[in-house]
Amino acid sequence: MTTPAPSSAEKGERIAKVMARAGLCSRRDAEKWIAAGRVSINGKVLETPAVTVRDSDDVRVDGEPLPVADRARLWRFHKPKGLVTTHKDEKGRTTVFEMLPPEMPRVVSVGRLDLTSEGLLLLTNDGTLSRELEHPSRGWVRRYRVRVHGRVDPMALARLKKGVTVDGVRYSPIDAIIEGTTADGKEKGAAKSNVWVTVSLTEGKNREVRKVMEYLGLSVNRLIRVAYGPFQLGNLDPGAIEEVPRHVVRQQLGAATPAGLDKKRQRHEKTARETSEN
């Protein structure tokens, strides 16, 4: 008889991950709080974050039990340019998270958009869901509208479909076409100095679009992400945020994934109730 593999509840999770999922802080901050002696498990103050926590454990921060984690949620945010996608910026620049409504729970981004980029940024209150959305195995296409300056060669854009190596970095196939085509399939505007190009890719490496365009002799003066997999920017205004309906998340991820995330929350709620009753 084959012994069933232990469930995630039986194996447990690292304490920093549990604290982050509860919405208290980031994993990095959780490690700092542990070092400061603010976190205990089953009455014992932790001295290291290298600890695995199970659902039955009584985790407390500053003597208080962890808050019950919210269900996994997802939002579409239209990031304006000029914001950095980080919780804390060492240069003091305004972050995406400082611009969110005060009633929002603590969220993390699904991927990033750099300072001067704009458009669709997905946000979630669950790190597990964030990693699921980012995972390369999904093969989701990120689509951008890119305004470039320079002489655009349609043939050079077409060659990007075979992939390209720039400064020793290999980029997977990229689909890039000049916006607007003639009836015979020829792209318009090849000789213009400023041209809008639609770029679709699956990897999304650091500054990938800008680096590839520069490789082609083009400078990017505007970059807007309009889609991340099945999620679209649509007519969302700059700075606006809108929650993705739960049934849509289920449809796109498969019913098992959100359900699996919520089962962890249900176990956490049960443990919290039992702890408060004792």
N, C-alpha and C positions, 0 to 999 in steps of 0.2 A: 504493500500500500504506500502510495506517495504521500509524504507529509506536506500539507499545504504551506505555502510561503506565508510568513507573518505579515499581517496588515500594517499599514503605515501607523495606525494607532498603537499597535504592539511594539513596533520598532521605535516610535517616537520621532521627534524633530529637534533640531538644535534650538537652544533657548532664545538666541537672538532672532531666529526666524519666527518663533512663536510670538515674541514681543512685537515684532514688526507687523505681523498679521493682525494682531489685536489693535493696531493703529496707534500705539504709544509712541513709537519712534522708528528710526531707520535701524538696520542691523548694526551699522557702525556705531550709532549712538547707544544701542543696547549694550555693546561691548564696553563702552565707556561707563555706562551706569553700573554694570557688573563690577568693573574695576574699582568703582567708588563705593562698593558695598551696599548698593541700593536694592539688590535683587536677592530673593531667597526662594528656595524650593523645599517644601515640606518642613519649614521652620529653620532650615540651615542656610546661612548667608553664602552666596556663591563667591568664589575667588577666581573663577575662570569661565569664559564663555563656551569652553569645550565640553558642554554638558548636553545630554539628550533628555528631552522632556516628553513624558507620556500624558495622555488625557487625564489619567487619575492623579497626577501630581498637582500639588497646591502651589502655584507660582504667585509670588507677591512682589510688588514694586513699591518701595517706601511703606511697606506694611499693608498695602492695599491689594486685593486680588485683581488679576488682569480683567480689563473690561471684556465683555462678550463681543467677539468679533462679528462684524456685519457680514451679510451675505456678499458673495462676489458680485461686483458691479463694474460697469464700463461706461465711460463718457467719451463723446467727441468734443474736442476743443479746437477752435480756430485760433491757432497761435499767430499773433501779430509779430512782425520782425522787431528786433530790439530786445527780445526776452531770451534769457538763457534757460535751457532745460536742465536745471539742477535745483536741489533744495537749498543749498548754500553756495554763494559765489564769493570766492576770495577777493575778487575785484570790486565787490559791492554793487554789481549790476542787478537790475530787477530780474527776478526769476518768474517763470511760468506760474509757479505755485503761489507766489505772492499776489497774483492777479485773479485767483479763483475766488468764488463767493465764500463768505465766512462760514456758511452752513455746510460746506463740503467736508467730507471726512478726509483723513490723510490719504493721499493717493500717490502713485508712482506712474511714470510715463512708460508707454510701450515704445521702445526705441527713443530716438531724439530728433530734434531739428536744431540746427545751429543758430547762432545769434541773428544772422541776417535772413534766415529762411523763415517761411511762413506757411500757413495752411493746416492741414489735418494732423492733430496729435491726439492719440488715444491715451486715456488715463484710466487707471483702475485702482481700487482699494486693496487689491490682492496680488502679492508678488508672484504667487504660483500661476495665476491667470496671465500676468504680464509675460512671464517666461514662455508660457504656452503660446501666446500670440506672436512672440518673437521667434519661435523655434524654426530653424531652416527647413525642417521636414514638411512644414505646411506649404512651402513653395509659393507663398502669397506674393502677389505683385504690388510693388509700391509705384504709384504713378504720379508724375510731376508735370507741371507746366513751367517751362524754363525760358526766360527771355535772355538771349545771348547777343553779344555785340561782336561783330566781325563778319567775314564772308563765310557763309555756311555752304558746305559742300554736301549735297544729298548723298553722294556716293560714299563719302567718309562716314556719314551717319549710318548708312546701311551696313558698312563693314563692322560696326559695333555688335551686330547680331552674332558674330563669331567669337565675341569676347575680345578683350584687349589687355595688354600689360603696360602699366604706367609706373615708372620709377620703381620697377621691381615688384610691383603689386599686380596680381592677376585678377581681373574683374570678369565675372561671368557675363554671358550674352546680355546685351542691352538693346531694347527696341526704342529707337529715337527717330521721329519723323517731324518735318516742318509742319506746323499747323496750317490746314487748308490745302486741299489737293485739287488739281484740275480733273476734268472728266476722263482724261486719258491716263490718270494716275501720276502725273508729274507734279512734284511739289512746287508751291509758289514761293517767291521771295528769296531765292538763293543768293541774289546779289545785294539784298538789303543789309544795312549795317546793324539794325536791331530786329531780331526775328524770334518769334515764339516757337519753341520746340516741345513736343510732348515726349517725355522720357519715361519708359517703364522698365523696371528692374526687380530682381528678387532678392539680391543680397543686402543692399543698403549699407555697404561699408562706410567708414568715416569719410565724409565729404566726397563721396563717390561721384556724384553728378558733376560737381565743380571741377574735380581733378580730371575727369574724362573730357569735359568740354575744353578745359585749358590745354589738354593734350592735342585737341583738334585745332588749337589756335583761337579759341573763342573764350570770351570772358562772360561770366554770368552776372547780370545785374538785377535779376529777380528770380526767385525760386519758390514755387508754391506746390506743396504736396496736396493733391486732390483726392487720393485714394490710398488706403492701406488694406490690401486684400479686398474683402467684400464691403468694407466700411468706407463711405464716401463723405467728402467735405460738403457736397451739396451747396445749399444757399445759406449755410451758417455764417453769420456776420463775424468779422474779426473781433476777437476777444470774447465771443459767445461760447457757451458750453451747453451741451445737451446730452442727457443720459440715453444710452442705447437700450431699448426695451429688452427685458429679460428673454422674451421668446426669440428675439432676433439673435442674441448671443448664443442661445441654445441651438438655433438652426445652423449657425455658422461654425460652431465648435463641435457639435454633436452633443446630444442630451447627456451623455455620461460625464463629460468634463465638468460643467457647472454643478451637476448633482454631486459629483465626487467632492468638489470643494465645499459644498454646503453640508455634506455629511460630517466633515471635520468640525464645522461650526456647531452642528447639532450636538455632537459629543462634548464640545467645549461648554455649551450652554447647560447640558445635563450635569457636568462636573461642577460648574459654578453654582448651580442650584443646590446640589448636594452639600457643597462646602459651606454655603451660607446657612443651611438648615442645621448643620452640626455644631 
